[in-house]
Amino acid sequence: MGKFYSDELEQGILLLYFQPDTSKYAEGVKLIEQAVAKDEPDAYYFLARCYAWGDGNVKDDDKKALSLSKRGIELGSDLCVLGADRFDGLHGELEAAMHHSLADSFEAVKRKAESGDPMAQYAVGLFYYWQDIASLQKPKSKAEYDKNEIKNGKESHKWFRMAARCGCIPAYQNVYRSLAYGGNGIAKDPQAAFSFAEEAKDYVKLSGENCRSLVSDYEEIKNYGRMRAWAEMGAATGCPKCTNDLGRIYLYAWGVPEDDKRAFDYFCKADELGNEYGSYNVARCLYNGWGTPVDKAKAFVYFKKASEKDHSYAQVYLAEYYLEGKYGVAQDYTECRRWAEKAAGQGRAKAKYYLGRCYYEGVGGVIKNPTLALRYLNECVESETKFGDAYRYIGIISDKELDSPEQAAINFEKAIANGCEEAKSDLARFKKTLFGKWKRR
């Protein structure tokens, strides 16, 4: 990184911004605190960042961040001036503590960046990226501001790329994210984002989460070869999400021959690493016999594990288990409703079938309410159009509660068409008239 700070401050910076192991952040913060205790001016900037933006996994404390910035400014830290301006604290006591103007501090930090300090390069990049520079440019119109924004975005990337080449992880992230998704004066250019990431992996120590961003974005464009390569990189760092992604790649044969056993093994590893998607996929494999013998009782254990971590699809399965009382699980309508409500609250339409059942039958701690049951069931089939059981219960309510043979039979037909065998006996109680209308036999 070069010699820009004391040894302990430099080591603290390296642990926070140049390596991905979060378990080392506490040590990095401690080293920065030691530099602060010795009144090293720029150390106040880095510790203020921790409290202002959670760097080093420090809990946010704006008051502490401002206090640190003020002391750093008093000691002459130009980085503290830019940092305080970034979180809108450069007024009152902080402004009074300044030795010179914001423009002078910016130029001082820029000179430091030009001399090779990657953290100064990162700070200059932020000043352009978030348009803080506008307070110095003083645009006279919205059109001029918009024009400057594009120029500033390009300038920010120049500095971020310089910092990233030195291994600065957040600088890398800002380049990648702005190219991948656009914003802050940067035009969206996913291909440029991919090219940058493929280059940067040679000089930035990327975390598993960084790799996961590439996995997700390559999946979106169905470039499964690069998706797998980045998933393997992420999994090698111990990233549970990337490990789960490798399982999906082999389960769905995305660019590789289908290998359910290998997929199951990856899902088991992701589960061991604490990933709820891994737990959910282990459960699905056990439920369906993908890469492992069918064991629906054991699948329940993993569905529950994922559900307790708020995995909404797993919660739908739990509702099914508790409603039916199968596979060694005791029937429990209250638990069925509880998990169905959680899943429905996260947008899982199929969960509304189980809520509809509870309200139609008046179980699970609710009063029988066919009207509400029908509403839930209709909401279910609006999204889950191939869910035969939901159509069957719409038919039952139409028949028994609404006295509508026509609607009952139509929904029983839909239920049968979507795999519900039980609806065949329901439909057998109806027949069509010569005029094509359904009536009870």
N, C-alpha and C positions, 0 to 999 in steps of 0.2 A: 504493500500500500504506500510505502514511502514514509519519510519521517516528518509528520505534521503535528503529532501530539506526543504527550508523554507515553512511556512504555505501557503503563497500566491502562490509560485511556485508549490507546490504540488497540490493546488486546481486548478491552471491553467492546469496542466498536466492531472488531473482527467477529466476536462471538455473537453479536446481535444482528449484524447486517451482511456477513460474508460466509456464513455456514448455516445449514438448515436444521440442525439438531436443536429442537426447542428445549431439551433438557439442560442445555448449556446456557440458556438465556439468563438464568438467575445469577450465574457466575459473572456473566457479562455486565449485568446491572450493578452487581457488587463492585466490580472494578471501576465502573464509571462513578459510582458513589464515592469511592476512595479518592478519585481524581477531584471530585467536587469538594471533598473535605480538605484538599490541599489548595483550594481556590484556583484551580486551573480554569480560566475563563470559558473555553469552548466546552468543557465537561458539563457546564450548566445547560448548554444547548441540547446535548444528547440525553441528559437526564430529564429535561423538560419535555423532550419528545416522548419519552417513556410514559410520562404522566398525561400528556396531551393526546397521544394517539395510540397508546397501548403497546408501544414498542417493547420488546422483551417480555411480553405478556404481563406488563404492569397494569394494575387497575387504574382506570382513568381518574384523574383528580385535577380539574382545571385550575383550581386555586393554587395547588402545589406547582403546577406547570408555570403559572404566571409569576409566582414568587421566585422560582429558579431562574426564569428568564430575566427578571428584574436584576437579580444579583449578577448574572452573567453580563448583562448590558452595562452595569456599573463598572465591571472589571474590564470592559472594552471588547467583549465578544461580538463581532459583526454577525456571526452565525445566529446568535441569540436574537439579534434585531430582526433578521429575516424570519426566524422561527416564530417570534411573537407576532409579527405581521401576518404570518400564515394562519394563526388561530385568533386573529382579530383582537390582539391584546396590546397593540402598539399605540397606546394613548394613556393619558393620566400620568401615573407615577412611572410607568415604563418609558413613555415618550420623554419625560423630564430627565430620565437617567441616561439618555443617549448622548454620546460624545460628539456625534455628527449626524448628518441627515440619513434617511433611508437610502437615498441614491448613493451616498458615499459608502454605506455599509454593503450595499449590493455590489458595487464596483470592487470593494475589498475582497468579498467572498469570490467574486468572479476571477480576480487575479490569483487567488489561492487555487481555484479550480483549474485555471490555465497552467498552473505550476505542477498539476498532477494529482491533487488531493481528490479522491473519488467521492468523499462525503460532501465536499464543497461543490463538486460537479453535480451531485444529486440535489443539493440545496438550490443551486442555480436552476437546474431543470424544473424543480418544483415551483420556483418563482415564476417561470414562464408558463408552465403547464396549467397552474391554477389561475393564471391571468393576474397575479399580484403585481406584475410588471405594469399593468394598466394604470396604476396610481402614479407611475413615473412617466408613462407615455402620454397620459392625459388626452385621450381621444375626444374630439369635439362633436362627434355624432355617433349614432348607433352603427351607421355604415362603416365609419372609420374603426370603431371598436371591433366589428365583425371581421374586417380586413386584417386588423392587427392580430386577432385571435388565431387566424390561420398561420400567420407568420410566427407567432409565439409558440404555437403547437409544434411547428417544425423545429424551432430553436430548442424547445424542451427536449425533443428527441435526440438532438445532437449531444446534449449534455448527459442525458440518461444513458445513451449508448456508450459514451466515454466511461461513465461510472460502472456500467454493466461489464464492460470489457475488463475492468479491474476486479470483477467478481461481486459487485454490489447487487444483492438479490432484489431489494425493492426497486432499484432502478430498472432491472430487467423486467420486473412485473409491470411497471408503468408503461414500458415500451410495448410489451406483448398485449396487455389488456386494451390499450388505446387503439392499437392496430386491429386487434381482433374484433372489437366492439364499437369503435369510433367514440368521438367525444373530445371536448376540450381543445377544439381546433384541429383535431386529427381525423382525417377521413377513414372510414372503416375499410380495411384491406386485409381480409383474413389470410390471403396467400402471402402477403408481406409478413404477417405475424408468424405464420408457420416457418417461413424462411429464416426470420430472425431467431426463433426458438431453436431451430435445427443448428444454427451457427453458434448460438450462445451456450448450448449445452456443453461445449468444449471448454468454456472459461468461467461459467457460473455454476456453483455447487447448488443444483436445484433440489428442492424438497419433493417429497412424494406428492404433496398438494399441487406444486407447480407442474409436475408431470401429469397429474390428474386433469388439469385444465386442458392440456394438449390431447389427452385421451378423449375427453368429452367433445372437444371441437373437431377432432378427426372423425369421431363417430358420427357427428352430425352430417358431415359431407361424405360419409361411407368410405373413407380411406382407411380400410381395416388393417392394411399392412403397417402404416405409421401408427395407427391406434394401438396395435399390439406392441410395437417397439417401445412406445412411451409407457404403456402399461407395464411392460417388463422392467423398464428403468425405475418406475415408481415402486413396483413390488420389491425390487432389489433394495430399496431404502426402507422397506417395512411398511409401506403405505397400504392400509387395509382396503381402501377404495380401489386402488389399482389392482390389488390381488383379486378382488371380487370381479373387476372388469375382465381380467384374464379368464375367469370362469365363464363369464357371459360369452366371450369370444369363442371358446371351445364348445359351449352348449349350443350356440346358434350358428356355428360354422361360419363365422365372419372372417373370410379370407384364409381359413384353415379347414382341414377335414373335421367333421363333427367328432367330438371325443367326450362323451358324457362323463366317463370316469375321471378324466383329467379335470373337467369342469367341476365335478363334485369335490375333488381334492382341493382345488383353488377356493371354492366356497367355504370348505371346512377351515382352511387356513385364515380366510378373511374373518370368519366367525371367531376363531381363536384370538384374532387381533382386536376383537371388540366391535366389528362392523355389523350394524343391524341388517344391511343388505346381504352380507354374507350369511347371517343367521336365517334370513328369509329364504335365500336360495338353497341353503342346505335343506330347509323344510320342504321346499317345492320338489327337490330331487327325491327326498324320502317319500313324499306324498304321491309322486308320479312314477317312481322307479327309474329315474334318470341317473345312470352311472352307479346305482346302488339298489339293492332290493327294496321293494315297497314296504314301508313301515309307517303307517299313518299315525300310530300311537306316538312313535318317536318324533315324527314330523311336528306333532302338536307342541312338543317341548321347545322346538326351535321357532315355531310361529309365535309362541308366547314370549320367548326371549326377544324376538324382533319387535313384537307389539309393545312390550314394556319400554322399548326405546323409541316408541312413537312411529313405527313403520306402518303406514296406513293400510297397505295391501295385506300385510300379515294380520292386522286387526279384523279384516273382512273374513279371513279364514277362521280366526278364533270365534267369531260370531256364528259361523257355520257349525263348528264343533259343538259349541254350547247349545245351539238350537236343536241339533239332531241327537246329541248325546251318544255319539258313536266312538268307536276305536278306543275304548277304555276311558273315555272322558264322560263324566256324569252330566246329564242334561241339566242346564242351569240357565233359565230364561233371563234372570237378572244380569248375569255375566254376558249373555248374548246381547242384550240391549245396550249394556255399558260399552262393549267394544264396538258395536255397530254405530253407536252415537259418535264415538271418537273417530272412526273411519269416515263416516258421513260428513263430519265436521271438517275433514281434510279433503273433501271432494270426491270420495269414493262412492260412486252411484250404486254399485252393487250392494253396499251396506244398507241401503234404504229398503232392499227386499226384506232383510232381517228385521228392520224396524217396522215395516208393514206387517210382517207376520206377528210381531209382538202386540201391535195395536189391534190387529184384527181378532186375535185370540184372547186379548186382555191378560197377557202374562208379562213377567219381568218387572212387576211393580207398576204397571200402567193399567188404566181402566180401558175396557174394550171400546174402540172408537173406529168403526168401519170407514168413516169418511176420511179420517187422518191416515188410516192404513192404505186406502186407495190412493191418496195423494202421494204417499211415499212410494208405492208400487209403480205408479205412473212416472214419477220422477226417475225411478230406477230404469225402466225400459226406454225412456227417452235417450239414455246414454248407453245402457247395456242392452242393446236391441236383440242380442242373441241369447238372452237369459230366459230360458223356457219356464222355469219355476215361477218367476215373477208374473209372466203372462197367465199362468195357471191360476194364481191367486187373484189376479184382476178378474178372471172369469168366475171364480167362486163368489167373489163379492158382488159381481154384476148379477149373478144368478140368485143368490140367497138374500142379499141385502137390498139390491136395487130393482129386483124383479124384472131384469132385462135379459131374456133368453138370447136375443140377437147378439148383444155385446158379450154375453157369457160364451156362446159358441165360437164367435170370432176369435176371442182370446184363447180359448182352448185349442183352436186350430193353430194359432201362432205358437202356443206352448209346445205342441207336438212338432211343429216345423223346426223348433229350436231345441229339440232333444229331450223334452219332458215326456217320458213314457206314461206317467201317471195320468196325464191329461187325456189319454185315449179313452179310459173308462168314464171320465167326466163328459167327454164329447158324445159318447155312446148314448147318453140320456137325452140327446137332442136329435132332431131331424129337420130337414128342409121341407117347406111347403111347395106346392106347385108354382108358387109365385117367387120362389127363391129366398124366402124368409125362414129364419130358424125359429123352431118352437120346441117345447119340451115333449118328449114322447108320452 
